[in-house]
Amino acid sequence: MRNLLTIVLVVVAAILGFYAYQSSQKGNSLQSDLAARTEALTALEAEKARLTEELAALQAASDTAAKAASERAAAVETEAAALLEKVTALEAEKTRIAETAAAEKTALADQLAAVEAQRAALAEQVAGLEAEKAALVEQAAVLQARLDDLGAAAGTNP
């Protein structure tokens, strides 16, 4: 009878140990998945920083182009005043330059809108990943609580 009780206790302890091992493996798997998602989030943040730098460069280029267009228009106007006989030709050139500048400004505005849309999409992805991260952290906490309960239960059962 005593041997039977000892065998039953050994079998119960083995089953509890196996269940604790499986739970530990699941916890480790969730932790590695969380680490991978954190790395992905870091990569997305780096991409966001890169896009922000590109946006700043595009804005600087837009300012430079606008300044260059303004300088060119002023030069054309000065030439028109100095060369009255070429006023008509210079006015046509000025109009063309203004249209080109407007087209470039529109194109840059479109590019800026596209970059802003990408930034918004990345922000949404980051928010989604943050939510997933929070859910994974919560799952890890629940699993850790289960492990602690199993460890406590294993420690209290003779």
MOHU-V375003 format. One record per residue. N is the residue number from 1. RES is the residue in one small letter. PSI is psi in whole degrees, -180 to 180 (none if undefined). Layout:
{{N	RES	PSI} {N	RES	PSI}}
This chain:
{{1	m	-41} {2	r	-40} {3	n	-39} {4	l	-44} {5	l	-40} {6	t	-42} {7	i	-44} {8	v	-44} {9	l	-40} {10	v	-43} {11	v	-44} {12	v	-43} {13	a	-40} {14	a	-43} {15	i	-45} {16	l	-40} {17	g	-43} {18	f	-43} {19	y	-41} {20	a	-40} {21	y	-45} {22	q	-43} {23	s	-40} {24	s	-42} {25	q	-40} {26	k	-42} {27	g	-43} {28	n	-40} {29	s	-44} {30	l	-38} {31	q	-40} {32	s	-36} {33	d	-42} {34	l	-41} {35	a	-41} {36	a	-42} {37	r	-35} {38	t	-41} {39	e	-40} {40	a	-40} {41	l	-41} {42	t	-41} {43	a	-41} {44	l	-38} {45	e	-38} {46	a	-41} {47	e	-39} {48	k	-44} {49	a	-42} {50	r	-43} {51	l	-34} {52	t	-41} {53	e	-42} {54	e	-39} {55	l	-44} {56	a	-41} {57	a	-42} {58	l	-39} {59	q	-40} {60	a	-42} {61	a	-39} {62	s	-44} {63	d	-43} {64	t	-44} {65	a	-41} {66	a	-41} {67	k	-43} {68	a	-41} {69	a	-39} {70	s	-43} {71	e	-42} {72	r	-41} {73	a	-40} {74	a	-41} {75	a	-40} {76	v	-41} {77	e	-38} {78	t	-43} {79	e	-39} {80	a	-39} {81	a	-38} {82	a	-32} {83	l	80} {84	l	-31} {85	e	-17} {86	k	21} {87	v	-45} {88	t	-46} {89	a	-42} {90	l	-34} {91	e	-40} {92	a	-42} {93	e	-42} {94	k	-42} {95	t	-43} {96	r	-43} {97	i	-41} {98	a	-41} {99	e	-41} {100	t	-44} {101	a	-41} {102	a	-41} {103	a	-42} {104	e	-41} {105	k	-41} {106	t	-43} {107	a	-43} {108	l	-36} {109	a	-40} {110	d	-44} {111	q	-41} {112	l	-42} {113	a	-41} {114	a	-42} {115	v	-40} {116	e	-39} {117	a	-41} {118	q	-41} {119	r	-42} {120	a	-42} {121	a	-42} {122	l	-38} {123	a	-39} {124	e	-40} {125	q	-41} {126	v	-43} {127	a	-41} {128	g	-43} {129	l	-34} {130	e	-41} {131	a	-43} {132	e	-40} {133	k	-45} {134	a	-41} {135	a	-41} {136	l	-39} {137	v	-41} {138	e	-41} {139	q	-41} {140	a	-39} {141	a	-42} {142	v	-44} {143	l	-39} {144	q	-39} {145	a	-40} {146	r	-44} {147	l	-42} {148	d	-42} {149	d	-44} {150	l	-41} {151	g	-41} {152	a	-41} {153	a	-38} {154	a	-35} {155	g	-28} {156	t	-21} {157	n	121} {158	p	none}}
